Every structure is written in structure tokens, then in C-alpha cells.
Amino acid sequence: MKTNELRQKNETELQVELAALLKAQFGLRMQQATQQLSNTSQIGKVRRDIARVRTLIREKAAQ
């Protein structure tokens, strides 16, 4: 997910995006725990996307 795409969204859309990413992270963790996850780099990508979204939410709240 690109930062430019996220900057165009409002705070409500960012909250929805964050919820979807957290749900995806949970699913990936469950797949890893049950030995079903083949591409473990997905976990790191989702974590970075979560951090991006949370950073932008805080930036918008500070404005």
C-alpha cells in the first residue's frame, strides 16, 4: 500500500483500513501457527502497512 493512496483518504476510511489490516494480520498469524503459511514475508508487509495507517491517523488528528 502506497503512502500517497493513504494520504488521500479521510480519517474514517483510515480507521476502516486499519481494522481490515488488523484482521488480515490475525489471519496470517493463525496460518503461521498452524503451519499453513507459505510466504512468511506477508506478516512483515502487513505490519508495516498497519504502522503507516496508524502514523497517518495520528498526523490527521494533530492537524
C-alpha positions in Angstrom: 0.0 0.0 0.0 1.4 3.4 -1.0 1.5 6.3 1.4 0.1 8.6 -1.3 -3.0 6.5 -1.6 -3.5 6.6 2.2 -3.0 10.4 2.4 -6.0 10.9 0.1 -8.3 9.0 2.5 -10.1 10.7 5.4 -9.9 9.6 9.0 -12.9 7.3 8.8 -11.6 5.5 5.8 -8.2 5.1 7.5 -9.9 3.5 10.5 -11.7 1.0 8.2 -8.4 0.3 6.5 -6.7 -0.3 9.9 -9.4 -2.7 11.0 -9.0 -4.7 7.8 -5.3 -4.8 8.2 -5.5 -6.0 11.8 -7.9 -8.7 10.7 -5.5 -9.7 8.0 -2.6 -9.8 10.4 -4.6 -12.1 12.8 -5.4 -14.4 9.9 -1.7 -14.6 8.9 -0.7 -15.3 12.5 -3.2 -18.1 12.7 -1.9 -19.6 9.4 1.6 -19.4 10.7 0.7 -21.1 13.9 -1.0 -24.0 12.1 1.9 -24.3 9.6 -0.3 -23.2 6.6 1.5 -20.0 5.8 4.0 -20.5 2.9 5.1 -16.8 2.4 6.1 -15.5 5.8 7.1 -12.1 4.4 3.5 -11.2 4.2 3.4 -10.7 8.0 6.1 -8.1 7.8 4.3 -6.3 5.0 1.1 -6.1 6.9 2.8 -4.9 10.0 4.4 -2.0 8.0 1.1 -1.2 6.4 -0.5 -1.0 9.9 2.3 1.3 11.0 1.7 3.5 8.0 -2.0 3.8 8.6 -1.6 4.5 12.4 1.0 7.2 11.6 -1.3 8.9 9.2 -4.2 8.7 11.7 -2.1 10.5 14.3 -0.9 13.1 11.7 -4.5 13.9 10.8 -5.5 14.1 14.5 -2.7 16.5 15.2 -3.8 18.9 12.5 
